[in-house]
Amino acid sequence: MAAETCDVVIGAGSGMGAAVARRVARPGRRLLLADLDVDAVEEVADALAGDVEVQRCDVTSADDVAALAAAAGPPGALVVTAGLSPTMASGRRIWEVNLLGAARVVSSFEAMVTAGTASVLFASVAGHGAPEIPAVDAVLDDPSGASFFERLAAAGIDPDEPGVAYGFSKRGVLRLVRRRALAWGRRGARILSLSPGIVDTPMGRLEFEHQPVMAGMVAESPLGRTIDPDEVAAVAAFLVSDAAIAMTGSDVLVDGGWLAVGG
């Protein structure tokens, strides 16, 4: 990988994003950490050795994402963990961050990817549970098009319902990775998604508190417990490494086996 590339983690201020930052930080290699919460991401950066930079980035802002891409330059590893769960925001805000934001990052960085670039977009096991509806998938596949929310409603999806927004936005991330894999591959780059299950992060604990069904999901899973953020980060670090050089265009589940028995 070219020496001038920069590793980028978006959503690095807490939870899985912070864990990924700790995993991918390497002495002598430039690392750019981005988050909406600058204070939180600076705290993460301060604990890391090496050439670590921090930048505020709201993935719903085209200007913020463009500025981040310009600051980074050609990406080495690009990991997008930024996301919102159903208890955290309105349906439309969830769509804006989880799917439209991820698509905006991919679009902004794509022209700069080079041989050796590897990107991981965080999806969710919930994306695998969202049903296949051709009319909806057509909208998910064009998230940057005009009248996105109106097109969702016309396809039978209420864009304001947070639970629906979460599952289908993550399905959109899964589809985004598959759609862009060929274009990235022609540039010598790779792009994948990673789908965590129930992870012990502030976001995960908030959902666990508000959705009692999640306790049963954990108990019934083969793992039988929640997943540690570093366990997810270890998989993300593997996926952006040369050890995963033959992997692209696909999703990797890190769900403790829940989908195998409960999905």
N, C-alpha and C positions, 0 to 999 in steps of 0.2 A: 504494500500500500504506500502511496506517495507520502513523503515526509511532511508535505505542506497541508495534508488533510487535517480536519478537526473533528473530534468526536463530540456529539451533541446529545444531551438528554433534556427533553422538554417535559415539564411537570416534576422537576427534581427537588422541589421544596419539602416533600414529606412522603411517607408511605413507600410504595413500590418504586417511585421515581428516585427518591433519595437512596434507596437500596441499590438501584441500578447504577447511580452515580458512583457509589462506593465500589461497586464491582468492576466498572469499566475504567476507573481512574488508573493511569499508569505513569510512572515517572518519565519525564522527558517527552510526554505526548500532550498536545493541547486538548483541553476539555472545556466545553462551553455548556454551562448549566443554565436552564431557563425556567421561569415560573412566573405566575401572576403575583405571587407573594415574594417580593425581593428579599425581605428580612429573613424569611425561612430558608430560601435557597442560598443566601450568603452564609448562613450558619452551617449548612451542609458543606459548602465549598471550603469554609475555614478549617474543617476537620480533615480535608484531603490534602495530600502532598502533590506537588507538581504544578504544572501550568494550567491552573483552573480559573476560568473567567465566569462571570455572572451577568445575566441580562434579563430584564423584565420582559415577559412575553405573554400576551393574551391571545390565545389561538383563534379567538373570534374576530380579531382585528387583522385585516389584510396588511396594514402598515406595520404592525408589530412583527408579524411573521416574515414579511419582506426584510425588515431591518435585522432580524435574527439571522436569516439566510445570508445576508450581506456580510454580517459580522463573522459568521462561521467560515464562509468560503466553501470549497469542496469538502463534503462530509466524508469522514471515514465510517464511524458508527453513527447512526441516527436513530434514537429511541424516543418514541412518543408515548408517554404514560399519562398525559393530561386527560382528565375525564371527570364526569359528574355522575353520581348515582341517583336513583329515584327520590330519595329523601332530601337531597341537597338542593334541588332547583326545580324550576318549572319545566314542563315538557319541552318547550321551544329552546330554552337555555341548554338543556341536555343535548338536543339535536345540534345546536350551534357549536358546542364544545366537542362532543364525542365524534360526530361524523363530519360536519362541515369544517371544523377545525383541523381534523386529521387530513382531510382532502386538501385543505389550504396549505398545510405543511408539505405534503407530498408534491403539490404543484410548484411551490416556491423553491424547493430544493432539487427538483428533478433535473433541471437544466444543468446543475452542477455536479451530479453524481458521476463517478468515474470508476475505473477498474478497481475493485476492492471495496467499494462502498457497500455497506450492509445496513438495512433499516428494519426496525421492528416496531410495528404499531400495536399498542395494547388494545385488544378487543375484550371479550368476556365470554364465559361459558353461556351467559344469557343470550348472546348472539346466535348460538347454536339452537337455542330453544325458540327463537322467533320463526314462525312458520313461513314456508315458501309461498309467496303470493306474487305471481308474475307482474301484475300491475304495480305493486309496491316496489318490487325489485328494480323495475325500470326507473322509478323515481330515485331509489337509493343509488343507482348507478350514474345519476346526473345531479349530484348534490350542489354543484356550483351553478346550476342553471337557474333561470329566473322563476319566480313564483314557487319555490321549493315547497313551502308549507301548504300552499293552495293545491299543488299537485298531489301531495300526500293525502290531503283531505278527499280529493276526488278519487283517489285509489282506495279509500275506505279506512284510512288511518287518522285517528284524532291526534294532531300534532301537539296538543296541550296536555295529554295524559302522560305523566312522568314514567310510569312503569312500561308503557308501550314504547315511549321514546327511547328508553334505555336499551331494551332488547333489540329493537329494530335499528337503532343507531349503531349498535355493535355488529349487527348483521351487515350493515353497510360497510363497516371497516373490513370485515372478512372479504367482502366482494371487491372492495377497493384494491386490496393487496393482490387478488387474483387478476384483476384487470390490468394492473400496472406492471406485473412481473415481466412480461415480454419486452416492453420498452426499456425497463431497467436492465434486463439481461443483455440486450443489444449494446449497452454501454459498459458491460462487465460488472454490473451492480446487482445486488440482491435485495428483495423486499419480502418481509414475512409479517404475519400477525401472531400474537400470543394471547391466549385466552385463559386468564386466571379464574379460579373458582372463588371460594369465600376466603379472603385473606385478612389476616389480623393487622389491619391498618386503621387509622381514625375513620376513614370512609367505611371500611368493612364493619367496624364496630357500631357505627351509626346505623347502618342498614340492619345489622343483627338485632339491635335494640328495637327497631320499629317494625321488623318483619319476623314474627315468631316462627314462621315456616322454615326459616333458615337454620334454626337449631336442629330440626329434623333432617334437613339436607346434610348437615355436617355429620350427625350421628349415623346416618345411613350410608355415608360414603365409605369406600374401602379404606381410605386413610383414617377416617374416624375422628378428625380434628380439623381445625382451621389451618390454613397454610401460612407459613412465615413469609414476610416480604422478601427476605434474603433468598428463600428457596425459589421464588419467582425470578428474582434478579439474577440468580445463577444461571437459569435457563436463558434469559435474555442475553447475558454476557456470552454464553455459548453460541447463540444464534448469530451474533454479530462478529464472532471470531472465525478464523480460517478453518477451524475444526468443523464448521457447518457449511463449508463452501459449496456443497452440492444441494443445499436447501434454499428454495425460493418459491414464492407464489402460494405458499401453504400456511395453514394455521397450526400452532402447537398448543395443545391443552395442558394447563397446569392446574388441574381442578381436583386433585386428590382422588380421581377416578369416579367422581360423582356422575358425570354424563354417561359413563358405561353402565351404571346400575340404576340411575334415577332419571336420566334424560329421555 
